[in-house]
């Protein structure tokens, strides 16, 4: 890591001449401090993993965004979570979070893929919404709300554990695909990081690039210095060539200027005030201080912002001194406590004038177009306005067109008939699922009678079916209805995960239930003569069966 002074003019920063596309910057590398390099000292080398989270009725979902992680350790306790790992570059990452409320650590789990580590944290009090993840009302800069998955669930049916398992399976499938675009999220509601390139920006993720062709992994602000974390150290006192990742930078510029424009128009047309915004990986969200918006309001805002883009309105940057009376007339969220130097004001001609430290386009025509995707219910009686600007609109159209082509091939109909075709498939699937469930129930009754009348009845009765579910096993147990015999039922992939049910004498199950769950590397609970749960290692069924046989033999010998 090394530090650079934040002494470039705002116009240079905005147009990229200090760290940007038109020309490269040559600077002298300062004396090297080995303790600051990611590979040299533990104190500075151990960084935080970028973390996304969202709330659900039963669970809080957390995603630690680390690709190709190693040495992963996840400790979930009733009031906190501790996460650590090494990333692909060998840098140690460490996160510790004290939860907003108590959780059920014993019924929480994590799933790992090549892209990230996702934790499913079970709430102690279900159906109670969490307004934030942390106990303290101060959010770390590395923690963001996952707006792509956030929704207002209050009033909906609670999410079942099956959905968690389904999501976990999706993670496994996704882990085999190519990596996603490297574009970090930043929730700006309370976190105000800044970088050299963005001149103390409060609103954008940090820039990336290279220094002498050495990748810059991360940039953080420390007072008036910008700390750059690099893959390898630089020679003290040498001249270096700095290049910015312009595609990433320009994308951030388009979304940021787009946010300024939408915020100003929403305020002008409908007196809707912006309370915060989120620059997401694929889409962005503006939080407006209103409980709801009409479709007509959304359409009017979209029409107005695109008219101003077509008018090619310039975006200008000025600097004001702290004692300038004009500062009081400029909108803004306030300055960081360690701010130094003049106040930077970004103005869209005739539209908006705002105190801002971020990078912007020089003319609204650079935005190309803004598409508002719609609204979502926000927190605290507010509304999130979801939008795309510039190149993201083109990429969204490309993805949408690709999806339409794929659906046309799969559904064997034109795009105008896609919705109707999917509805028909859904109805057919519901009928098939209902028929399948009825057949599965009939099969369970038949199996139960066969087992009950089998000459091998007694001792330990074992049955495994690849198809089936918890209801299937319980029907068999109900039909048999005997507490004199141990009944060990399992369903699911023989070499993967599945479900298990153990029925028999209650006194025996108190001892055997937890031991069977341990052998199958799963979790479960018991009551009324049954112990059932989930297993992650169904391949160890024979070990569990041997455990039960040994128990029966021991009990018989005692008698």
C-alpha positions in Angstrom: 0.0 0.0 0.0 1.1 3.6 -0.6 -0.5 7.0 -0.2 -1.0 9.9 -2.5 -2.1 13.4 -1.6 -5.5 14.5 -2.8 -4.3 17.6 -4.6 -5.7 17.3 -8.1 -8.3 19.9 -9.2 -11.9 18.8 -9.5 -12.1 19.4 -13.2 -9.1 17.2 -13.8 -10.5 14.5 -11.7 -13.9 14.7 -13.4 -12.4 14.6 -16.9 -9.9 12.0 -16.1 -6.6 13.9 -16.7 -5.3 13.3 -13.2 -6.1 9.6 -13.1 -7.9 8.8 -16.2 -8.2 7.9 -19.8 -6.8 10.9 -21.8 -3.3 10.7 -20.3 -1.4 8.8 -17.7 0.0 10.3 -14.5 3.7 10.0 -13.6 4.4 10.4 -9.9 7.2 9.5 -7.5 6.5 6.4 -5.4 6.9 7.3 -1.7 9.1 5.4 0.6 7.8 1.9 1.1 6.3 0.8 4.4 6.4 -3.0 4.4 3.8 -3.2 7.1 1.2 -1.6 4.8 1.6 -4.1 2.0 -1.1 -6.8 1.9 1.5 -9.6 2.0 3.8 -8.1 4.5 2.2 -7.3 7.8 -0.8 -8.9 9.5 -2.1 -5.6 10.9 -2.7 -3.9 7.6 -2.8 -7.0 5.4 -6.0 -8.3 7.0 -8.8 -6.4 5.3 -12.6 -6.7 5.3 -14.6 -8.7 2.8 -17.4 -6.8 1.0 -20.6 -8.0 2.5 -24.2 -7.9 1.2 -27.3 -8.7 3.3 -31.1 -8.8 3.2 -33.9 -9.6 5.5 -36.5 -12.4 5.4 -39.2 -13.6 7.9 -37.2 -16.4 9.3 -33.7 -15.7 8.2 -31.2 -13.0 7.6 -29.1 -13.7 4.5 -25.4 -12.5 4.4 -23.1 -12.9 1.4 -19.4 -12.4 1.9 -18.2 -11.5 -1.7 -14.8 -13.3 -2.0 -14.0 -15.2 -5.1 -11.8 -18.3 -4.9 -11.6 -18.1 -1.1 -9.5 -20.4 1.0 -9.1 -21.0 4.8 -12.7 -20.1 5.3 -13.9 -19.9 8.9 -17.5 -19.0 9.9 -18.5 -18.7 13.5 -22.1 -17.9 14.2 -23.0 -17.1 17.8 -26.3 -16.0 19.3 -25.3 -12.3 19.1 -22.6 -12.1 16.5 -20.9 -13.6 13.5 -17.1 -13.8 12.9 -15.9 -14.5 9.3 -12.4 -14.9 8.0 -10.7 -16.3 4.9 -8.0 -15.6 2.3 -8.9 -14.3 -1.1 -7.3 -15.4 -4.4 -4.4 -13.1 -3.8 -3.7 -14.6 -0.4 -4.8 -11.5 1.5 -6.4 -12.2 4.8 -10.0 -11.0 5.2 -11.8 -10.6 8.5 -15.3 -9.4 9.4 -17.0 -9.4 12.8 -20.6 -8.2 13.2 -22.7 -7.8 16.3 -26.2 -8.6 15.2 -29.2 -6.3 15.5 -31.0 -9.0 17.5 -30.5 -12.4 18.9 -30.2 -15.3 16.4 -30.5 -19.1 16.6 -26.9 -20.1 16.0 -27.7 -23.8 16.1 -30.1 -23.6 13.2 -27.9 -21.3 11.0 -25.7 -22.5 8.3 -23.4 -21.3 5.5 -22.9 -22.4 1.8 -19.7 -21.8 -0.1 -19.1 -21.3 -3.8 -16.2 -20.1 -5.9 -17.8 -16.7 -5.9 -18.8 -16.0 -2.3 -19.8 -17.4 1.0 -23.5 -17.1 1.9 -24.8 -17.4 5.5 -28.4 -18.3 6.4 -28.8 -16.9 9.9 -31.9 -18.0 11.7 -33.7 -15.3 13.7 -34.6 -16.0 17.3 -37.8 -14.1 16.9 -39.3 -14.9 13.5 -41.5 -12.6 11.4 -39.8 -9.5 13.1 -38.2 -7.3 10.5 -34.6 -6.1 11.0 -34.1 -2.5 10.0 -30.4 -3.0 9.9 -27.9 -5.9 10.3 -25.8 -4.4 13.1 -26.7 -3.7 16.7 -25.2 -0.2 16.5 -26.7 2.4 14.2 -23.4 2.9 12.5 -22.8 0.8 9.4 -19.3 -0.3 8.4 -18.2 0.9 4.9 -17.9 -2.7 3.7 -21.5 -3.6 4.5 -24.3 -3.0 2.0 -27.9 -3.8 1.6 -28.5 -6.3 -1.3 -31.2 -4.4 -3.1 -31.4 -7.1 -5.8 -32.9 -9.4 -3.2 -34.5 -7.0 -0.7 -38.3 -7.0 -0.6 -41.0 -6.0 1.8 -42.0 -9.4 3.1 -44.3 -8.3 6.0 -47.8 -9.6 5.3 -46.5 -12.3 2.9 -46.4 -16.0 3.7 -43.2 -16.8 5.6 -40.4 -18.4 3.7 -40.0 -22.1 4.3 -36.6 -23.8 4.9 -37.1 -25.5 1.5 -36.5 -22.2 -0.1 -33.2 -21.8 1.7 -32.2 -25.2 0.4 -33.3 -24.3 -3.1 -31.2 -21.2 -2.9 -28.2 -23.2 -1.7 -28.5 -25.5 -4.6 -28.6 -22.6 -7.0 -25.4 -21.3 -5.4 -23.8 -24.7 -6.2 -24.9 -24.5 -9.8 -23.8 -20.9 -10.1 -20.3 -21.7 -8.8 -19.6 -23.6 -11.9 -20.2 -20.6 -14.2 -17.8 -17.9 -15.1 -17.2 -15.1 -12.6 -19.6 -12.1 -12.6 -18.4 -8.6 -13.6 -16.1 -7.1 -10.9 -18.1 -4.1 -9.7 -18.4 -3.5 -6.0 -21.6 -2.2 -4.3 -21.6 0.6 -1.8 -24.6 1.6 0.4 -24.2 5.4 0.7 -26.8 5.9 3.5 -24.2 6.1 6.2 -20.8 5.0 4.7 -18.7 7.7 3.1 -15.5 6.2 1.8 -13.3 8.2 -0.6 -10.5 7.7 -3.0 -7.8 9.7 -4.8 -9.6 9.4 -8.1 -13.0 10.6 -6.8 -11.6 13.4 -4.6 -13.1 12.4 -1.3 -16.2 11.0 -3.0 -19.0 10.0 -0.6 -21.1 8.2 -3.2 -19.1 5.9 -5.5 -17.1 2.7 -5.1 -13.4 3.3 -5.4 -11.6 3.3 -8.8 -9.4 0.4 -9.9 -6.5 0.3 -12.3 -2.8 -0.3 -12.4 0.4 1.3 -11.2 3.3 0.3 -13.4 1.1 -2.5 -14.6 0.6 -3.7 -11.0 -3.1 -4.2 -10.2 -4.6 -1.8 -7.6 -6.8 -4.0 -5.4 -8.4 -1.4 -3.3 -8.2 2.4 -2.6 -9.2 3.9 0.8 -9.1 7.5 2.1 -7.3 8.5 5.2 -7.7 12.2 5.8 -6.2 13.9 2.8 -4.3 10.8 1.7 -5.5 8.0 -0.5 -4.1 4.6 0.4 -3.6 2.2 -2.5 -3.4 -1.5 -1.9 -1.3 -3.2 -4.6 -0.5 -6.8 -5.5 3.3 -6.3 -5.1 5.4 -3.5 -3.6 6.8 -0.5 -5.5 10.4 0.7 -5.4 10.7 3.8 -3.1 11.4 7.0 -5.0 10.7 5.6 -8.4 8.5 7.2 -11.1 5.3 5.3 -11.7 2.7 5.1 -14.5 -0.8 5.1 -13.2 -3.8 3.9 -15.4 -7.4 3.9 -14.4 -10.0 1.2 -15.3 -11.9 3.6 -17.5 -14.9 1.3 -18.2 -15.5 1.0 -14.5 -15.0 4.7 -13.9 -17.2 5.8 -16.7 -20.0 3.5 -15.6 -19.8 5.1 -12.1 -19.9 8.5 -13.6 -23.0 7.8 -15.7 -24.9 6.3 -12.7 -23.9 9.1 -10.4 -24.8 11.9 -12.7 -28.0 10.1 -13.5 -28.8 10.0 -9.9 -28.3 13.8 -9.5 -30.6 14.4 -12.5 -33.4 12.0 -11.3 -33.2 13.5 -7.8 -33.5 17.0 -9.1 -36.4 16.2 -11.4 -38.3 14.2 -8.8 -38.0 17.1 -6.4 -39.0 19.7 -9.0 -42.0 17.8 -10.4 -43.4 16.2 -7.2 -41.5 17.6 -4.2 -40.1 14.1 -3.6 -36.9 14.4 -1.6 -34.0 11.9 -1.9 -32.9 10.5 1.4 -30.2 8.1 0.1 -29.2 6.1 -2.9 -27.4 2.9 -3.8 -25.0 2.3 -6.8 -25.5 -1.4 -7.3 -23.6 -3.9 -9.4 -26.3 -4.1 -12.0 -28.9 -1.5 -11.1 -29.1 1.5 -8.8 -31.8 2.7 -6.4 -32.8 6.1 -5.2 -34.6 6.2 -1.8 -37.4 8.8 -1.9 -39.2 10.2 1.1 -42.7 9.0 0.1 -44.6 5.8 0.9 -45.6 5.2 -2.7 -45.4 6.5 -6.3 -47.9 6.2 -9.1 -47.0 4.9 -12.5 -47.8 8.3 -13.9 -45.2 9.9 -11.6 -42.6 7.4 -12.6 -43.3 8.0 -16.4 -43.2 11.8 -16.0 -39.8 11.7 -14.2 -38.4 9.3 -16.9 -39.7 11.5 -19.7 -38.3 14.7 -18.1 -34.8 13.4 -17.4 -34.4 12.1 -21.0 -35.6 15.4 -22.4 -32.8 17.1 -20.5 -30.3 14.5 -21.8 -31.4 15.3 -25.4 -31.0 19.0 -24.5 -27.3 18.3 -24.0 -27.1 20.3 -20.7 -23.6 20.9 -19.4 -22.4 19.6 -16.0 -20.1 22.1 -14.4 -17.8 22.0 -11.3 -17.0 24.9 -9.0 -15.0 25.3 -5.8 -16.2 27.5 -3.0 -14.4 28.4 0.2 -15.9 27.4 3.5 -16.8 31.0 4.3 -18.4 31.7 0.9 -22.1 32.8 1.5 -23.1 30.8 -1.5 -22.3 27.6 0.4 -25.5 28.1 2.4 -27.6 28.1 -0.9 -26.2 24.8 -2.2 -27.8 21.5 -1.5 -25.8 18.8 0.2 -25.5 16.1 2.9 -22.8 17.8 4.9 -19.1 17.4 4.9 -16.9 14.6 6.5 -15.4 15.5 9.8 -11.9 15.3 8.3 -12.7 17.4 5.2 -10.0 19.9 4.3 -9.9 22.5 1.5 -12.5 24.1 -0.6 -16.1 22.9 -1.1 -16.8 21.3 -4.4 -20.1 22.0 -6.1 -21.5 20.1 -9.1 -24.1 21.9 -11.2 -26.4 20.7 -14.0 -27.1 23.9 -15.9 -30.6 25.2 -15.1 -31.5 22.0 -13.2 -29.5 21.4 -10.0 -26.6 22.6 -8.0 -25.3 20.2 -5.4 -22.4 19.8 -3.0 -20.6 16.7 -4.2 -17.2 15.1 -4.3 -17.8 12.4 -6.8 -16.9 11.9 -10.5 -19.4 13.1 -13.1 -19.9 13.4 -16.8 -19.2 16.8 -18.4 -22.5 16.9 -20.3 -25.8 15.1 -19.8 -25.5 13.8 -23.4 -22.9 11.4 -22.0 -25.6 9.7 -20.1 -27.2 8.6 -23.5 -30.5 7.5 -21.8 -32.0 6.7 -18.5 -34.5 3.9 -17.9 -36.5 3.7 -14.7 -37.3 0.1 -14.1 -40.0 0.8 -11.5 -40.3 1.2 -7.7 -40.0 -1.0 -4.7 -41.1 -0.5 -1.1 -38.3 0.9 1.0 -37.7 1.1 4.7 -39.4 3.5 7.1 -42.3 4.4 4.8 -40.1 5.3 1.8 -39.9 4.2 -1.8 -36.9 2.9 -3.8 -36.8 4.1 -7.4 -34.8 1.6 -9.5 -32.9 3.0 -12.5 -30.3 2.3 -15.2 -28.2 5.0 -17.0 -26.0 5.0 -20.1 -24.2 1.8 -21.0 -26.2 -0.2 -18.4 -29.4 0.4 -20.4 -27.7 -1.1 -23.5 -26.5 -4.1 -21.5 -29.9 -4.6 -20.0 -31.5 -4.5 -23.5 -28.9 -7.0 -24.7 -29.7 -9.4 -21.8 -33.4 -8.9 -22.2 -33.2 -9.6 -26.0 -31.1 -12.7 -25.3 -33.7 -13.9 -22.8 -36.5 -13.4 -25.3 -34.7 -15.4 -27.9 -34.1 -18.2 -25.5 -37.7 -18.3 -24.4 -38.9 -18.2 -28.0 -36.8 -21.3 -28.7 -38.0 -23.1 -25.5 -41.7 -22.1 -25.7 -42.0 -22.5 -29.4 -43.9 -19.2 -29.8 -43.3 -15.5 -30.5 -42.4 -13.0 -27.8 -46.0 -11.7 -27.6 -47.2 -15.1 -26.5 -44.5 -15.8 -23.9 -46.6 -14.9 -20.9 -49.6 -17.0 -21.9 -47.4 -19.9 -22.7 -45.7 -19.8 -19.3 -49.1 -19.5 -17.6 -50.2 -22.7 -19.4 -47.0 -24.5 -18.3 -47.5 -23.4 -14.7 -51.1 -24.7 -14.7 -49.9 -28.0 -16.1 -47.1 -28.2 -13.6 -49.5 -27.6 -10.7 -51.8 -30.4 -11.9 -48.8 -32.8 -12.4 -47.5 -31.9 -8.9 -50.9 -32.6 -7.3 -51.1 -35.9 -9.1 -47.6 -36.8 -8.2 -48.3 -35.9 -4.5 -51.4 -38.1 -4.5 -49.4 -41.0 -6.0 -46.6 -40.5 -3.5 -49.0 -40.6 -0.6 -50.6 -43.8 -2.0 -47.1 -45.3 -2.4 -46.2 -44.4 1.2 -49.3 -46.2 2.5 -48.5 -49.2 0.4 -44.9 -49.3 1.6 -46.0 -49.0 5.2 -48.3 -52.0 4.9 -45.6 -54.0 3.2 -43.1 -53.2 5.9 -45.6 -54.0 8.7 -46.3 -57.4 7.2 -42.8 -58.3 6.2 -41.2 -61.4 7.8 -38.2 -59.2 8.7 -40.3 -57.0 10.8 -38.7 -56.1 14.2 -35.4 -54.7 15.4 -34.5 -51.9 13.0 -36.6 -51.3 9.8 -34.7 -49.3 7.2 -36.0 -47.7 4.0 -34.4 -45.2 1.6 -36.1 -43.6 -1.4 -34.5 -41.1 -3.7 -37.8 -39.4 -4.3 -40.0 -38.3 -1.4 -40.2 -35.7 1.2 -40.9 -35.2 4.9 -44.6 -35.8 4.4 -43.8 -39.1 2.6 -41.8 -40.3 5.6 -44.4 -39.2 8.1 -47.2 -41.0 6.3 -45.2 -44.2 6.5 -44.5 -43.7 10.2 -48.2 -42.9 10.8 -49.4 -46.0 9.0 -47.0 -48.3 10.9 -47.8 -46.6 14.2 -45.6 -48.9 16.3 -43.3 -47.6 19.0 -41.8 -51.1 19.6 -39.6 -51.1 16.5 -37.0 -48.6 15.4 -37.9 -47.2 12.0 -35.2 -45.4 10.1 -36.4 -43.6 6.9 -34.4 -41.5 4.5 -35.1 -39.6 1.3 -32.8 -37.7 -1.1 -29.6 -38.1 -3.1 -27.8 -41.2 -1.9 -24.4 -39.4 -2.1 -25.6 -35.9 -1.2 -28.0 -34.2 1.1 -31.5 -35.4 2.1 -33.9 -35.8 5.0 -34.2 -38.5 7.6 -36.8 -39.7 10.2 -36.2 -42.0 13.1 -39.3 -43.4 14.9 -39.6 -45.7 17.9 -39.5 -45.8 21.7 -39.3 -42.1 23.0 -36.6 -43.1 25.5 -34.4 -44.6 22.8 -34.8 -41.7 20.5 -33.5 -39.2 23.1 -30.2 -41.1 22.8 -30.2 -42.2 19.2 -31.7 -39.2 17.5 -28.7 -36.8 18.1 -26.2 -39.6 17.4 -27.8 -40.4 14.0 -27.9 -36.7 13.1 -24.2 -36.5 14.0 -23.3 -39.5 11.8 -25.2 -38.0 8.8 -23.6 -34.6 9.5 -27.0 -33.0 9.9 -29.3 -31.4 12.3 -32.7 -32.4 13.7 -35.2 -32.4 16.6 -37.5 -34.8 18.2 -40.9 -35.1 19.9 -43.7 -37.6 20.4 -41.7 -40.7 19.4 -40.0 -39.2 16.3 -36.7 -37.5 15.5 -36.3 -36.0 12.1 -34.1 -33.5 10.4 -31.7 -32.8 7.5 -28.6 -34.7 6.5 -25.7 -33.4 4.4 -23.9 -36.8 4.1 -26.6 -39.3 3.1 -23.7 -41.6 1.9 -23.2 -42.4 5.6 -26.6 -44.1 6.0 -25.0 -47.5 6.5 -23.0 -46.2 9.5 -26.2 -44.8 11.0 -27.9 -48.2 10.4 -25.0 -50.0 12.1 -25.3 -47.7 15.0 -29.0 -48.5 15.4 -28.3 -52.3 15.1 -25.7 -52.1 17.8 -28.1 -50.3 20.1 -30.8 -52.9 19.6 -28.2 -55.7 20.2 -27.0 -54.1 23.4 -30.6 -53.6 24.6 -31.4 -57.2 23.9 -28.4 -58.4 25.7 -29.4 -56.4 28.8 -32.8 -58.0 28.7 
